[in-house]
Amino acid sequence: MKNHFDIHYVKRILAIAFPIMLSNLISQLQMLIDRVFIGRLSLESMSAVGNASTPMWTTMSVMFSLTTGATILVSQAYGAGENERARTVLAALFKYNNVMGIVLFLFWFLCPQVAFRLMGVDESIISMSIDYAKYFAPIFILTGIGASVSCLLEVSQKTQIMIWYGVSRSLTNIVLDYVMIFGHFGFPAMGVKGAALATTIAELLGDMIVLVYVLRAKELKIKPSISQTIESKLRPYLDTIRLGLPAACEDFAWNMGSLYLIVMLNKVSVEAAGIHSIIFGVELIAVVLVSSIGTATLTLSGFETGSKNPKGVWVVALNSAFLSWGISLVNLIVFIIFPAQILGLFTKDAAVINAAPLYLLIVGLDLFPKSGNIIFGSGIKGYGEPSWMLKTQLFGTAFVVILSTVMVMVFHMGITEIFCLVVVDETLRFMLNAWKLRSIRRKAELAEN
């Protein structure tokens, strides 16, 4: 078994990741255009949307992280040739994930102000944040089935439909943003409410396209039948939750750290929270590309583990890391060459644009350890040890919360120092996760000998 760049594994990784990557890239470009439109309203509008969307995406990502347990179980079953066991897990996932999605919808539609007041959102923008949340909340009804469909397609290595999902969703969103945010073609100007409603309608269209494909597709060998889904028991779902809970808690802990940073930035100024929303929104394009490779890493690591080839986990992760660091390098070069042009798309504030080179250099460097954490963490989870990632993330969140509090409340530092803190956190956790993955390889080599 090779321990370096292996074109066989690269092809398998890209076969899964590339369609997801294109879909996510299209979606992120759409989200950037969305932020450009909102930024044209005011920096306060950008801050309101940043404060609202961050906790909502946090709860949404927790559901997808819980589904990680199903991906591990289903990919391991698929790798072992146990297709019926894979279908049983997927049937329970489809059924019970929808219940969770409805619960999340009710919370964000009925009482979003609870979360925003806990975050310390400024009174001058909290009404805009609440408006955004209420119009965005219906997306959670779709999240449960969306997470389940993603699991099925990724393990089946049939992700091509995600390109059509991304194209239809994004084009619809861009058109509706233009119409609903500013008020064109006879529609009223709805501002941030229009941005949220446009996203909700576009998401519904994209999800319907993917769902119709899944219902009609014959080549999905592990797709459960409708009757099997309806009759599925709770126990298989609880098994996925048990395995996915560490991943969900890890994701929740990471997002709680990010939310806490926004709380601290709100104490610095409303503008600081808006700048954070812009900068990390730009970085998110590269992050979702790396996350697509991370998805392939998780699936193939689970497959290799189910096939009784744990050494393959290391090779999959290493080759995924090569691809991800290539993306990180391209991203850093773009940030260095075009900083003012990038931030100029989102704001006319001269002070923000003048500081653009430093802000973008910091987040560009941050992407290297962040990519390593995404990829190596996916390999560790696919091997069947998601609890390790939870431990390192809890360390990272405590690190960020304690130091950001001291930096802002005691030393009165600003946004630049907070950005640097994020880089230090990602780097420390990357070192821990790299050590863990190497130990998995060594364990496999000892067992083999």
C-alpha positions as CSV (number, residue, x, y, z in Angstrom):
1,M,0.0,0.0,0.0
2,K,1.4,3.4,-1.0
3,N,1.7,6.1,1.6
4,H,2.0,9.0,-0.8
5,F,0.1,10.5,-3.8
6,D,-2.0,7.7,-5.4
7,I,-3.9,8.5,-8.6
8,H,-6.3,5.6,-8.0
9,Y,-7.5,7.1,-4.8
10,V,-7.5,10.6,-6.2
11,K,-9.9,9.5,-9.0
12,R,-12.2,7.9,-6.4
13,I,-12.2,11.0,-4.2
14,L,-12.9,13.3,-7.1
15,A,-15.7,11.0,-8.4
16,I,-17.6,11.7,-5.2
17,A,-16.4,15.2,-4.4
18,F,-16.4,16.9,-7.8
19,P,-20.2,17.1,-8.3
20,I,-20.7,18.1,-4.7
21,M,-17.9,20.6,-5.2
22,L,-19.5,22.2,-8.2
23,S,-22.9,22.3,-6.5
24,N,-21.5,23.9,-3.4
25,L,-19.3,26.3,-5.4
26,I,-22.4,27.5,-7.4
27,S,-24.3,27.8,-4.1
28,Q,-21.6,29.8,-2.4
29,L,-21.2,32.1,-5.4
30,Q,-25.0,32.7,-5.1
31,M,-24.6,33.4,-1.4
32,L,-21.8,35.9,-2.1
33,I,-24.0,37.6,-4.6
34,D,-26.7,37.6,-1.9
35,R,-24.2,39.3,0.5
36,V,-23.3,41.8,-2.3
37,F,-26.9,42.8,-2.6
38,I,-27.4,43.1,1.2
39,G,-24.1,45.0,1.5
40,R,-25.5,47.5,-0.9
41,L,-28.3,48.2,1.6
42,S,-26.0,49.0,4.5
43,L,-23.3,47.6,6.7
44,E,-26.0,47.3,9.4
45,S,-28.0,45.1,7.1
46,M,-25.0,42.9,6.6
47,S,-24.4,42.7,10.3
48,A,-28.1,41.8,10.9
49,V,-28.0,39.0,8.4
50,G,-24.6,37.8,9.8
51,N,-26.1,37.6,13.3
52,A,-29.2,35.8,12.1
53,S,-27.7,33.4,9.6
54,T,-24.8,32.2,11.8
55,P,-26.9,30.5,14.5
56,M,-29.4,29.2,12.0
57,W,-26.7,27.6,9.9
58,T,-25.3,26.2,13.1
59,T,-28.5,24.4,14.0
60,M,-28.8,23.2,10.4
61,S,-25.2,21.9,10.3
62,V,-25.9,20.0,13.6
63,M,-28.6,18.0,11.8
64,F,-26.2,17.2,9.0
65,S,-23.5,16.3,11.5
66,L,-25.9,13.9,13.2
67,T,-26.3,12.3,9.8
68,T,-22.5,11.6,9.9
69,G,-23.3,8.6,12.1
70,A,-25.6,7.2,9.3
71,T,-22.9,7.9,6.7
72,I,-20.4,5.9,8.7
73,L,-22.7,3.0,9.3
74,V,-24.1,2.9,5.8
75,S,-20.7,3.2,4.1
76,Q,-19.2,0.5,6.3
77,A,-22.2,-1.8,5.5
78,Y,-21.8,-1.0,1.8
79,G,-18.1,-1.7,1.9
80,A,-18.8,-5.1,3.6
81,G,-21.5,-5.9,1.0
82,E,-24.3,-5.8,3.5
83,N,-26.8,-3.8,1.4
84,E,-29.9,-4.7,3.4
85,R,-28.4,-3.4,6.6
86,A,-27.5,-0.2,4.7
87,R,-31.2,0.2,3.5
88,T,-32.5,-0.4,7.1
89,V,-30.4,2.4,8.4
90,L,-31.3,4.8,5.6
91,A,-35.0,4.0,6.0
92,A,-34.9,5.1,9.6
93,L,-32.9,8.1,8.7
94,F,-35.4,9.4,6.2
95,K,-38.3,8.9,8.6
96,Y,-37.0,10.4,11.8
97,N,-34.8,13.2,10.4
98,N,-38.0,14.8,9.2
99,V,-39.4,15.0,12.7
100,M,-36.3,16.9,13.8
101,G,-36.5,19.3,10.9
102,I,-40.1,20.3,11.9
103,V,-39.0,20.9,15.5
104,L,-36.2,23.3,14.3
105,F,-38.6,25.1,12.0
106,L,-41.0,25.8,14.8
107,F,-38.3,27.2,17.0
108,W,-36.8,29.6,14.4
109,F,-40.2,30.7,13.2
110,L,-41.8,31.3,16.6
111,C,-39.0,32.5,18.9
112,P,-35.7,33.5,17.1
113,Q,-35.4,36.5,19.4
114,V,-34.4,34.2,22.2
115,A,-31.2,33.2,20.4
116,F,-30.4,36.7,19.3
117,R,-30.8,38.3,22.7
118,L,-28.5,35.6,24.1
119,M,-26.0,36.5,21.5
120,G,-26.2,40.2,22.5
121,V,-27.3,41.4,19.1
122,D,-27.5,45.2,19.1
123,E,-31.0,46.6,19.5
124,S,-30.5,48.7,16.4
125,I,-30.4,45.6,14.2
126,I,-32.3,42.9,16.1
127,S,-35.6,43.5,14.4
128,M,-33.9,42.9,11.0
129,S,-32.3,39.7,12.3
130,I,-35.8,38.5,13.5
131,D,-37.4,39.3,10.2
132,Y,-34.6,37.4,8.3
133,A,-35.0,34.3,10.6
134,K,-38.8,34.1,10.2
135,Y,-38.6,34.1,6.4
136,F,-35.7,31.7,6.4
137,A,-37.2,29.2,8.9
138,P,-39.2,27.1,6.4
139,I,-35.9,25.8,5.1
140,F,-35.6,23.6,8.2
141,I,-38.7,21.6,7.1
142,L,-36.5,20.5,4.1
143,T,-33.3,20.0,6.0
144,G,-34.2,16.5,7.4
145,I,-34.9,14.9,4.1
146,G,-32.0,16.8,2.5
147,A,-29.5,15.4,4.9
148,S,-30.9,11.9,4.4
149,V,-30.7,12.2,0.6
150,S,-27.2,13.5,0.8
151,C,-26.2,10.4,2.8
152,L,-27.7,8.0,0.3
153,L,-26.1,9.7,-2.8
154,E,-22.7,10.1,-1.2
155,V,-22.4,6.4,-0.1
156,S,-23.8,5.3,-3.4
157,Q,-21.2,7.5,-5.2
158,K,-24.0,9.0,-7.3
159,T,-23.6,12.7,-6.6
160,Q,-23.9,14.1,-10.1
161,I,-27.5,15.3,-9.5
162,M,-26.1,17.7,-7.0
163,I,-24.8,19.9,-9.9
164,W,-28.4,20.4,-11.1
165,Y,-29.4,21.1,-7.5
166,G,-26.8,23.8,-7.2
167,V,-27.5,25.4,-10.6
168,S,-31.3,25.5,-10.2
169,R,-31.1,26.7,-6.6
170,S,-28.5,29.4,-7.2
171,L,-29.9,30.9,-10.4
172,T,-33.4,31.1,-8.8
173,N,-32.0,32.7,-5.7
174,I,-30.0,35.3,-7.6
175,V,-33.0,36.3,-9.7
176,L,-35.3,36.4,-6.7
177,D,-32.7,38.4,-4.7
178,Y,-32.7,41.1,-7.3
179,V,-36.4,41.2,-7.4
180,M,-37.3,40.9,-3.7
181,I,-34.4,42.8,-2.0
182,F,-34.7,45.9,-4.1
183,G,-38.2,45.7,-5.5
184,H,-38.3,45.2,-9.2
185,F,-40.9,44.2,-11.8
186,G,-43.7,45.5,-9.5
187,F,-42.6,43.7,-6.4
188,P,-42.1,45.7,-3.1
189,A,-38.6,46.3,-1.8
190,M,-38.3,43.8,1.1
191,G,-34.7,44.3,2.1
192,V,-33.3,41.5,4.3
193,K,-36.7,39.8,4.4
194,G,-36.6,39.5,0.6
195,A,-33.1,37.9,0.8
196,A,-34.4,35.3,3.2
197,L,-37.5,34.6,1.3
198,A,-35.6,34.3,-2.0
199,T,-33.3,31.7,-0.4
200,T,-36.2,29.7,1.0
201,I,-38.0,29.5,-2.4
202,A,-34.8,28.6,-4.2
203,E,-34.0,25.9,-1.7
204,L,-37.4,24.3,-2.1
205,L,-36.9,24.1,-5.9
206,G,-33.5,22.5,-5.6
207,D,-34.6,20.0,-3.1
208,M,-37.6,19.0,-5.2
209,I,-35.3,18.3,-8.2
210,V,-33.1,16.0,-6.1
211,L,-36.0,14.2,-4.4
212,V,-37.7,13.5,-7.8
213,Y,-34.4,12.0,-9.0
214,V,-34.0,9.8,-6.0
215,L,-37.6,8.5,-6.2
216,R,-37.2,7.6,-9.9
217,A,-33.5,6.4,-9.9
218,K,-33.1,2.6,-10.4
219,E,-29.3,2.5,-9.9
220,L,-29.3,3.3,-6.2
221,K,-28.8,-0.2,-4.8
222,I,-29.2,0.8,-1.1
223,K,-32.2,3.1,-1.6
224,P,-35.0,2.0,0.9
225,S,-38.5,1.7,-0.4
226,I,-41.3,4.0,0.7
227,S,-43.0,1.2,2.6
228,Q,-39.7,0.3,4.3
229,T,-39.3,3.9,5.3
230,I,-42.8,4.2,6.8
231,E,-42.4,1.0,8.7
232,S,-38.9,1.6,9.9
233,K,-38.2,1.4,13.6
234,L,-36.6,3.9,15.9
235,R,-33.7,1.7,17.0
236,P,-31.5,2.0,13.8
237,Y,-32.0,5.8,13.9
238,L,-30.8,5.8,17.5
239,D,-27.7,3.9,16.5
240,T,-26.9,6.6,13.9
241,I,-27.5,9.3,16.5
242,R,-25.2,7.5,19.0
243,L,-22.4,7.4,16.4
244,G,-23.3,10.8,14.9
245,L,-23.7,12.6,18.3
246,P,-19.9,13.2,18.8
247,A,-19.7,14.7,15.3
248,A,-22.8,16.8,15.9
249,C,-21.4,18.0,19.3
250,E,-18.1,18.7,17.6
251,D,-19.8,20.8,14.9
252,F,-22.0,22.5,17.6
253,A,-18.9,23.2,19.7
254,W,-17.1,24.8,16.6
255,N,-20.2,26.9,15.8
256,M,-20.6,27.9,19.4
257,G,-17.0,29.2,19.3
258,S,-17.8,31.1,16.1
259,L,-21.0,32.5,17.7
260,Y,-19.1,33.6,20.8
261,L,-16.6,35.4,18.5
262,I,-19.5,37.3,17.0
263,V,-20.7,38.1,20.6
264,M,-17.2,39.5,21.3
265,L,-17.2,41.4,18.0
266,N,-20.6,42.9,18.8
267,K,-18.9,44.3,21.9
268,V,-16.2,45.8,19.8
269,S,-18.7,47.4,17.4
270,V,-21.6,46.6,15.1
271,E,-19.3,47.3,12.2
272,A,-16.8,44.6,13.4
273,A,-19.5,41.9,13.3
274,G,-20.4,43.1,9.7
275,I,-16.7,42.8,8.7
276,H,-16.5,39.3,10.2
277,S,-19.6,38.3,8.2
278,I,-18.0,39.6,4.9
279,I,-14.5,38.1,5.5
280,F,-15.6,34.7,6.5
281,G,-18.3,34.7,3.9
282,V,-15.5,35.1,1.3
283,E,-13.4,32.3,2.9
284,L,-16.4,30.1,2.9
285,I,-16.1,29.5,-0.9
286,A,-12.8,27.7,-0.4
287,V,-14.1,25.9,2.8
288,V,-17.0,24.4,0.9
289,L,-14.7,23.1,-1.8
290,V,-12.5,21.4,0.9
291,S,-15.6,20.2,2.7
292,S,-16.7,18.4,-0.5
293,I,-13.4,16.5,-0.5
294,G,-14.0,15.9,3.2
295,T,-17.3,14.3,2.4
296,A,-15.6,11.9,-0.1
297,T,-12.9,11.2,2.5
298,L,-15.5,10.2,5.1
299,T,-17.4,8.0,2.7
300,L,-14.2,6.2,1.3
301,S,-12.7,5.9,4.8
302,G,-15.8,4.1,6.0
303,F,-15.8,1.9,2.8
304,E,-12.1,1.0,3.4
305,T,-12.9,0.2,7.1
306,G,-15.9,-2.0,6.1
307,S,-13.6,-3.7,3.6
308,K,-11.2,-4.6,6.5
309,N,-8.5,-2.3,5.0
310,P,-7.8,0.3,7.7
311,K,-4.5,1.3,6.1
312,G,-6.6,2.6,3.2
313,V,-8.0,5.3,5.6
314,W,-4.6,6.9,5.8
315,V,-4.0,6.8,2.1
316,V,-7.5,8.3,1.4
317,A,-6.9,11.1,3.9
318,L,-3.4,11.9,2.7
319,N,-4.5,12.2,-0.9
320,S,-7.5,14.3,0.0
321,A,-5.2,16.6,2.0
322,F,-3.0,17.1,-1.1
323,L,-6.0,18.2,-3.1
324,S,-7.3,20.4,-0.3
325,W,-4.0,22.2,0.3
326,G,-3.8,22.9,-3.4
327,I,-7.2,24.7,-3.1
328,S,-5.9,26.6,-0.1
329,L,-2.8,27.8,-2.0
330,V,-4.9,29.1,-4.9
331,N,-7.2,30.8,-2.5
332,L,-4.3,32.5,-0.7
333,I,-2.8,33.7,-4.0
334,V,-6.2,35.3,-5.0
335,F,-6.5,37.0,-1.6
336,I,-3.0,38.4,-1.8
337,I,-3.4,39.8,-5.4
338,F,-7.0,41.1,-5.2
339,P,-7.8,42.1,-1.6
340,A,-9.4,45.5,-2.2
341,Q,-11.4,44.3,-5.2
342,I,-12.8,41.4,-3.2
343,L,-14.0,43.5,-0.2
344,G,-15.1,46.3,-2.5
345,L,-17.8,44.0,-3.8
346,F,-19.4,44.0,-0.3
347,T,-18.9,47.5,1.1
348,K,-18.0,51.0,0.2
349,D,-16.4,51.7,3.6
350,A,-12.9,53.0,2.8
351,A,-11.5,51.9,6.2
352,V,-12.6,48.3,5.7
353,I,-11.3,48.2,2.1
354,N,-7.9,49.7,3.2
355,A,-7.6,46.9,5.9
356,A,-8.5,44.3,3.3
357,P,-5.0,42.9,2.6
358,L,-4.4,42.1,6.3
359,Y,-7.8,40.6,6.9
360,L,-7.7,38.4,3.8
361,L,-4.1,37.3,4.4
362,I,-5.0,36.1,7.9
363,V,-8.0,34.0,6.7
364,G,-6.1,32.8,3.7
365,L,-3.4,31.4,6.0
366,D,-6.2,30.0,8.3
367,L,-7.5,27.8,5.4
368,F,-4.4,25.5,5.5
369,P,-4.8,24.1,9.0
370,K,-8.6,24.3,8.7
371,S,-8.4,22.1,5.5
372,G,-6.2,19.7,7.4
373,N,-8.8,19.5,10.2
374,I,-11.7,18.9,7.7
375,I,-9.8,16.1,5.8
376,F,-8.0,14.3,8.7
377,G,-11.1,14.6,10.8
378,S,-13.2,13.0,8.1
379,G,-10.7,10.1,7.9
380,I,-10.8,9.6,11.7
381,K,-14.7,9.6,11.6
382,G,-14.8,7.2,8.7
383,Y,-12.6,4.8,10.7
384,G,-15.2,4.9,13.4
385,E,-13.8,7.2,16.0
386,P,-15.8,10.4,15.8
387,S,-15.4,11.0,19.6
388,W,-11.7,12.0,19.0
389,M,-12.8,15.0,16.9
390,L,-15.2,16.1,19.6
391,K,-12.4,16.1,22.2
392,T,-10.1,18.3,20.1
393,Q,-13.0,20.6,19.2
394,L,-14.0,21.1,22.8
395,F,-10.4,22.0,23.5
396,G,-10.5,24.5,20.6
397,T,-13.8,26.1,21.7
398,A,-12.6,26.5,25.3
399,F,-9.4,28.0,23.9
400,V,-11.3,30.5,21.7
401,V,-13.9,31.5,24.3
402,I,-11.3,32.1,27.1
403,L,-8.8,34.0,25.1
404,S,-11.3,36.1,23.1
405,T,-12.9,37.1,26.3
406,V,-9.6,38.2,27.8
407,M,-8.5,39.9,24.6
408,V,-11.7,42.0,24.2
409,M,-12.9,42.5,27.8
410,V,-9.5,42.9,29.5
411,F,-7.1,44.2,26.8
412,H,-9.7,45.8,24.6
413,M,-8.2,44.3,21.4
414,G,-10.0,44.4,18.1
415,I,-11.0,42.4,15.0
416,T,-7.4,41.8,13.8
417,E,-6.4,40.1,17.0
418,I,-9.6,38.0,17.0
419,F,-8.8,36.8,13.4
420,C,-5.3,35.8,14.5
421,L,-6.8,33.8,17.4
422,V,-8.8,31.7,15.0
423,V,-5.6,30.8,13.0
424,V,-3.9,29.7,16.2
425,D,-6.9,27.5,17.2
426,E,-7.1,25.8,13.9
427,T,-3.3,25.1,13.9
428,L,-3.3,23.6,17.3
429,R,-6.2,21.2,16.5
430,F,-4.6,20.3,13.2
431,M,-1.5,19.1,15.0
432,L,-3.6,16.9,17.3
433,N,-5.7,15.4,14.5
434,A,-2.7,14.7,12.3
435,W,-1.1,12.8,15.2
436,K,-4.3,10.8,15.7
437,L,-4.6,9.8,12.1
438,R,-0.9,8.7,12.0
439,S,-1.6,6.5,15.1
440,I,-4.5,4.8,13.2
441,R,-2.1,4.0,10.4
442,R,0.5,2.6,12.8
443,K,-2.1,0.5,14.5
444,A,-3.2,-0.9,11.2
445,E,0.5,-1.7,10.3
446,L,1.1,-3.5,13.6
447,A,-2.1,-5.6,13.1
448,E,-1.1,-6.5,9.6
449,N,2.4,-7.6,10.8
